[in-house]
Amino acid sequence: MAIVHNNTMPFSGKVGELVFRRVGNRTIVQQAPDMSRVTKSAAQKKVNRKFIQAVAYAQAVMADPEKIKAYLPEILQGKGSPYHIALSDYMKTGGRLNLLR
């Protein structure tokens, strides 16, 4: 694991098999975890499927400016981007626009 202190251009994310993450004012570089042998529980699989549906819902909302208006109050309150608000809405309530049903 490599640690960089006071990096002038901090960043995070994955590049190839390396993961860059920020902890305080340090950037830590480490090998990406091997998840190939991890088996997901039934509950985890259920949440993963719901998240995939939530992404499709949010993309459908973003494709139509009229549908974005359904989230205008939250957007104006600064609660996030229309995409993230729609994604969160679907994860919590199944989406108020019933686009995928």
MDTraj code that builds the backbone (N, CA, C; nanometers):
import mdtraj as md
import numpy as np

residues = "MET ALA ILE VAL HIS ASN ASN THR MET PRO PHE SER GLY LYS VAL GLY GLU LEU VAL PHE ARG ARG VAL GLY ASN ARG THR ILE VAL GLN GLN ALA PRO ASP MET SER ARG VAL THR LYS SER ALA ALA GLN LYS LYS VAL ASN ARG LYS PHE ILE GLN ALA VAL ALA TYR ALA GLN ALA VAL MET ALA ASP PRO GLU LYS ILE LYS ALA TYR LEU PRO GLU ILE LEU GLN GLY LYS GLY SER PRO TYR HIS ILE ALA LEU SER ASP TYR MET LYS THR GLY GLY ARG LEU ASN LEU LEU ARG".split()
xyz = np.array([
    [0.0856, -0.1167, 0.0000],
    [0.0000, 0.0000, 0.0000],
    [0.0901, 0.1227, 0.0000],
    [0.0605, 0.2161, -0.0885],
    [0.1349, 0.3415, -0.0969],
    [0.0499, 0.4538, -0.0403],
    [0.1144, 0.5475, 0.0303],
    [0.0443, 0.6617, 0.0882],
    [0.1125, 0.7891, 0.0413],
    [0.0321, 0.8838, -0.0077],
    [0.0828, 1.0137, -0.0508],
    [0.0234, 1.1184, 0.0427],
    [0.1096, 1.1996, 0.1065],
    [0.0638, 1.3058, 0.1966],
    [0.0592, 1.4378, 0.1212],
    [-0.0414, 1.5197, 0.1491],
    [-0.0531, 1.6546, 0.0926],
    [-0.0431, 1.6562, -0.0592],
    [-0.1122, 1.5681, -0.1235],
    [-0.1141, 1.5637, -0.2693],
    [-0.1807, 1.6909, -0.3213],
    [-0.1170, 1.7599, -0.4152],
    [-0.1727, 1.8851, -0.4663],
    [-0.2933, 1.8625, -0.5565],
    [-0.3067, 1.7442, -0.6125],
    [-0.4213, 1.7122, -0.6979],
    [-0.4843, 1.5821, -0.6483],
    [-0.5589, 1.5891, -0.5373],
    [-0.6166, 1.4659, -0.4828],
    [-0.7226, 1.4071, -0.5750],
    [-0.7271, 1.2777, -0.5809],
    [-0.8284, 1.2093, -0.6603],
    [-0.8572, 1.0746, -0.5958],
    [-0.9671, 1.0135, -0.6387],
    [-1.0022, 0.8812, -0.5898],
    [-1.0673, 0.8044, -0.7033],
    [-1.0687, 0.6742, -0.6897],
    [-1.1300, 0.5910, -0.7921],
    [-1.0440, 0.4708, -0.8239],
    [-1.0775, 0.4032, -0.9310],
    [-1.0080, 0.2818, -0.9701],
    [-0.9420, 0.3022, -1.1055],
    [-0.8162, 0.2618, -1.1153],
    [-0.7419, 0.2639, -1.2409],
    [-0.6826, 0.1246, -1.2574],
    [-0.7340, 0.0523, -1.3547],
    [-0.6878, -0.0847, -1.3731],
    [-0.7176, -0.1670, -1.2493],
    [-0.6143, -0.2233, -1.1889],
    [-0.6304, -0.3035, -1.0674],
    [-0.5889, -0.2275, -0.9421],
    [-0.5756, -0.0946, -0.9527],
    [-0.5397, -0.0122, -0.8376],
    [-0.6589, 0.0717, -0.7934],
    [-0.6752, 0.0858, -0.6627],
    [-0.7814, 0.1676, -0.6060],
    [-0.7165, 0.2840, -0.5327],
    [-0.7588, 0.4058, -0.5666],
    [-0.7106, 0.5275, -0.5019],
    [-0.8227, 0.5781, -0.4122],
    [-0.7930, 0.5993, -0.2825],
    [-0.8956, 0.6511, -0.1932],
    [-0.8370, 0.7604, -0.1057],
    [-0.9231, 0.8487, -0.0605],
    [-0.8821, 0.9621, 0.0217],
    [-0.9153, 0.9346, 0.1672],
    [-0.8187, 0.9578, 0.2542],
    [-0.8387, 0.9513, 0.3985],
    [-0.7726, 1.0759, 0.4553],
    [-0.8544, 1.1704, 0.4999],
    [-0.7995, 1.2976, 0.5468],
    [-0.7322, 1.3705, 0.4324],
    [-0.6060, 1.4080, 0.4513],
    [-0.5318, 1.4769, 0.3449],
    [-0.4363, 1.3816, 0.2736],
    [-0.4608, 1.2526, 0.2870],
    [-0.3739, 1.1531, 0.2239],
    [-0.4481, 1.0801, 0.1125],
    [-0.3734, 1.0391, 0.0120],
    [-0.4256, 0.9514, -0.0922],
    [-0.3623, 0.8151, -0.0711],
    [-0.4450, 0.7125, -0.0583],
    [-0.3953, 0.5772, -0.0358],
    [-0.4211, 0.4956, -0.1618],
    [-0.3166, 0.4250, -0.2065],
    [-0.3249, 0.3415, -0.3262],
    [-0.3092, 0.1967, -0.2829],
    [-0.4020, 0.1122, -0.3257],
    [-0.3894, -0.0287, -0.2941],
    [-0.4505, -0.1128, -0.4056],
    [-0.4196, -0.2410, -0.4026],
    [-0.4721, -0.3322, -0.5034],
    [-0.6223, -0.3479, -0.4844],
    [-0.6935, -0.3560, -0.5950],
    [-0.8387, -0.3751, -0.5898],
    [-0.8694, -0.5111, -0.5277],
    [-0.9750, -0.5194, -0.4469],
    [-1.0080, -0.6478, -0.3852],
    [-1.0557, -0.7493, -0.4888],
    [-1.0234, -0.8763, -0.4644],
    [-1.0677, -0.9850, -0.5515],
    [-1.2032, -1.0335, -0.5008],
    [-1.3090, -1.0002, -0.5733],
    [-1.4445, -1.0364, -0.5317],
    [-1.4959, -1.1598, -0.6056],
    [-1.4076, -1.2289, -0.6786],
    [-1.4521, -1.3401, -0.7627],
    [-1.5044, -1.4586, -0.6817],
    [-1.4582, -1.4750, -0.5596],
    [-1.5009, -1.5901, -0.4791],
    [-1.6084, -1.5544, -0.3766],
    [-1.6536, -1.4316, -0.3780],
    [-1.7550, -1.3884, -0.2825],
    [-1.8925, -1.4269, -0.3356],
    [-1.9697, -1.4956, -0.2531],
    [-2.1062, -1.5300, -0.2918],
    [-2.2012, -1.4365, -0.2176],
    [-2.2960, -1.3829, -0.2901],
    [-2.3916, -1.2889, -0.2322],
    [-2.5093, -1.3647, -0.1728],
    [-2.5600, -1.3111, -0.0632],
    [-2.6782, -1.3705, -0.0004],
    [-2.8012, -1.3373, -0.0847],
    [-2.9112, -1.4020, -0.0537],
    [-3.0361, -1.3754, -0.1258],
    [-3.0785, -1.2301, -0.1076],
    [-3.0584, -1.1756, 0.0123],
    [-3.0954, -1.0360, 0.0379],
    [-3.0091, -0.9403, -0.0445],
    [-2.8793, -0.9700, -0.0556],
    [-2.7909, -0.8855, -0.1360],
    [-2.8298, -0.8908, -0.2829],
    [-2.8636, -1.0082, -0.3324],
    [-2.9059, -1.0216, -0.4720],
    [-3.0342, -0.9429, -0.4970],
    [-3.1254, -0.9455, -0.3992],
    [-3.2507, -0.8719, -0.4120],
    [-3.2241, -0.7217, -0.4207],
    [-3.1353, -0.6707, -0.3356],
    [-3.1022, -0.5281, -0.3378],
    [-3.0314, -0.4925, -0.4681],
    [-2.9435, -0.5794, -0.5175],
    [-2.8748, -0.5532, -0.6446],
    [-2.9740, -0.5430, -0.7597],
    [-3.0727, -0.6332, -0.7622],
    [-3.1749, -0.6275, -0.8677],
    [-3.2557, -0.4984, -0.8576],
    [-3.2898, -0.4589, -0.7352],
    [-3.3661, -0.3356, -0.7165],
    [-3.2840, -0.2151, -0.7607],
    [-3.1534, -0.2162, -0.7332],
    [-3.0683, -0.1045, -0.7742],
    [-3.0604, -0.0957, -0.9263],
    [-3.0515, -0.2088, -0.9936],
    [-3.0503, -0.2095, -1.1405],
    [-3.1796, -0.1480, -1.1936],
    [-3.2925, -0.1821, -1.1315],
    [-3.4205, -0.1231, -1.1713],
    [-3.4232, 0.0267, -1.1411],
    [-3.3639, 0.0665, -1.0292],
    [-3.3603, 0.2084, -0.9922],
    [-3.2795, 0.2887, -1.0932],
    [-3.1700, 0.2326, -1.1419],
    [-3.0889, 0.3001, -1.2438],
    [-3.1701, 0.3164, -1.3718],
    [-3.2416, 0.2117, -1.4129],
    [-3.3254, 0.2206, -1.5334],
    [-3.4338, 0.3263, -1.5150],
    [-3.4924, 0.3329, -1.3960],
    [-3.5957, 0.4326, -1.3651],
    [-3.5371, 0.5737, -1.3750],
    [-3.4215, 0.5953, -1.3119],
    [-3.3594, 0.7281, -1.3137],
    [-3.3211, 0.7687, -1.4558],
    [-3.2737, 0.6745, -1.5361],
    [-3.2404, 0.7049, -1.6751],
    [-3.3655, 0.7412, -1.7538],
    [-3.4770, 0.6735, -1.7268],
    [-3.6029, 0.7055, -1.7947],
    [-3.6509, 0.8446, -1.7550],
    [-3.6336, 0.8807, -1.6285],
    [-3.6708, 1.0152, -1.5834],
    [-3.5853, 1.1190, -1.6551],
    [-3.4562, 1.0950, -1.6634],
    [-3.3649, 1.1919, -1.7251],
    [-3.3893, 1.2069, -1.8751],
    [-3.4464, 1.1065, -1.9380],
    [-3.4696, 1.1115, -2.0824],
    [-3.5869, 1.2013, -2.1201],
    [-3.6694, 1.2406, -2.0230],
    [-3.7888, 1.3200, -2.0522],
    [-3.7969, 1.4400, -1.9580],
    [-3.7795, 1.5627, -2.0102],
    [-3.7856, 1.6819, -1.9243],
    [-3.9168, 1.6951, -1.8474],
    [-4.0259, 1.6437, -1.9021],
    [-4.1540, 1.6500, -1.8309],
    [-4.1511, 1.5648, -1.7042],
    [-4.0826, 1.4517, -1.7108],
    [-4.0742, 1.3635, -1.5942],
    [-3.9832, 1.4223, -1.4869],
    [-3.8835, 1.4979, -1.5291],
    [-3.7939, 1.5623, -1.4327],
    [-3.8720, 1.6597, -1.3455],
    [-3.9760, 1.7214, -1.4015],
    [-4.0554, 1.8190, -1.3260],
    [-4.1206, 1.7578, -1.2024],
    [-4.1426, 1.6271, -1.2019],
    [-4.2006, 1.5616, -1.0845],
    [-4.1086, 1.5737, -0.9633],
    [-3.9807, 1.5955, -0.9893],
    [-3.8820, 1.6055, -0.8818],
    [-3.8349, 1.7486, -0.8591],
    [-3.9022, 1.8446, -0.9198],
    [-3.8610, 1.9846, -0.9105],
    [-3.8516, 2.0368, -0.7669],
    [-3.9468, 2.0061, -0.6767],
    [-3.9336, 2.0584, -0.5399],
    [-3.8023, 2.0168, -0.4720],
    [-3.7641, 1.8894, -0.4864],
    [-3.6395, 1.8433, -0.4256],
    [-3.5177, 1.9050, -0.4938],
    [-3.5265, 1.9228, -0.6258],
    [-3.4156, 1.9831, -0.6999],
    [-3.3940, 2.1259, -0.6516],
    [-3.5031, 2.2016, -0.6365],
    [-3.4926, 2.3405, -0.5934],
    [-3.4461, 2.3522, -0.4485],
    [-3.4710, 2.2507, -0.3674],
    [-3.4235, 2.2508, -0.2290],
    [-3.2763, 2.2130, -0.2198],
    [-3.2164, 2.1775, -0.3332],
    [-3.0751, 2.1423, -0.3354],
    [-3.0459, 2.0041, -0.2796],
    [-3.1416, 1.9134, -0.2901],
    [-3.1227, 1.7788, -0.2361],
    [-3.0416, 1.6884, -0.3277],
    [-3.0024, 1.7380, -0.4445],
    [-2.9218, 1.6588, -0.5358],
    [-2.9636, 1.6799, -0.6794],
    [-2.8987, 1.6051, -0.7668],
    [-2.9312, 1.6136, -0.9088],
    [-3.0613, 1.5381, -0.9346],
    [-3.1299, 1.5688, -1.0442],
    [-3.2533, 1.4952, -1.0759],
    [-3.2303, 1.3442, -1.0826],
    [-3.1169, 1.3040, -1.1377],
    [-3.0856, 1.1615, -1.1495],
    [-3.0789, 1.0963, -1.0117],
    [-3.0023, 1.1573, -0.9221],
    [-2.9844, 1.0977, -0.7898],
    [-3.1120, 1.1031, -0.7056],
    [-3.1903, 1.2073, -0.7225],
    [-3.3175, 1.2159, -0.6503],
    [-3.4121, 1.1055, -0.6988],
    [-3.4193, 1.0844, -0.8303],
    [-3.5053, 0.9788, -0.8851],
    [-3.4553, 0.8405, -0.8426],
    [-3.3251, 0.8212, -0.8424],
    [-3.2660, 0.6944, -0.7992],
    [-3.3024, 0.6660, -0.6534],
    [-3.2861, 0.7648, -0.5689],
    [-3.3191, 0.7511, -0.4272],
    [-3.4684, 0.7259, -0.4080],
    [-3.5502, 0.7968, -0.4837],
    [-3.6952, 0.7794, -0.4748],
    [-3.7334, 0.6355, -0.5074],
    [-3.6751, 0.5804, -0.6120],
    [-3.7081, 0.4431, -0.6495],
    [-3.6628, 0.3448, -0.5418],
    [-3.5441, 0.3658, -0.4867],
    [-3.4941, 0.2748, -0.3837],
    [-3.5807, 0.2795, -0.2581],
    [-3.6347, 0.3969, -0.2261],
    [-3.7146, 0.4107, -0.1036],
    [-3.8608, 0.3713, -0.1231],
    [-3.9198, 0.4111, -0.2369],
    [-4.0646, 0.3958, -0.2523],
    [-4.1074, 0.3220, -0.3782],
    [-4.0148, 0.2891, -0.4649],
    [-4.0530, 0.2264, -0.5909],
    [-4.0785, 0.3272, -0.7012],
    [-4.0541, 0.4554, -0.6735],
    [-4.0684, 0.5601, -0.7749],
    [-4.2088, 0.6147, -0.7823],
    [-4.2190, 0.7465, -0.7831],
    [-4.3523, 0.8083, -0.7830],
    [-4.4152, 0.8140, -0.9212],
    [-4.3391, 0.7885, -1.0268],
    [-4.3937, 0.8028, -1.1617],
    [-4.4406, 0.6713, -1.2232],
    [-4.4165, 0.5594, -1.1582],
    [-4.4606, 0.4283, -1.2083],
    [-4.4157, 0.4031, -1.3520],
    [-4.2919, 0.4351, -1.3823],
    [-4.2424, 0.4221, -1.5196],
    [-4.2129, 0.2780, -1.5592],
    [-4.1765, 0.1954, -1.4641],
    [-4.1326, 0.0601, -1.4974],
    [-4.2390, -0.0455, -1.4703],
    [-4.3582, -0.0029, -1.4397],
    [-4.4633, -0.1004, -1.4059],
    [-4.5580, -0.1215, -1.5195],
])
top = md.Topology()
chain = top.add_chain()
for i, resn in enumerate(residues, 1):
    res = top.add_residue(resn, chain, resSeq=i)
    for name in ("N", "CA", "C"):
        top.add_atom(name, md.element.get_by_symbol(name[0]), res)
traj = md.Trajectory(xyz[None], top)
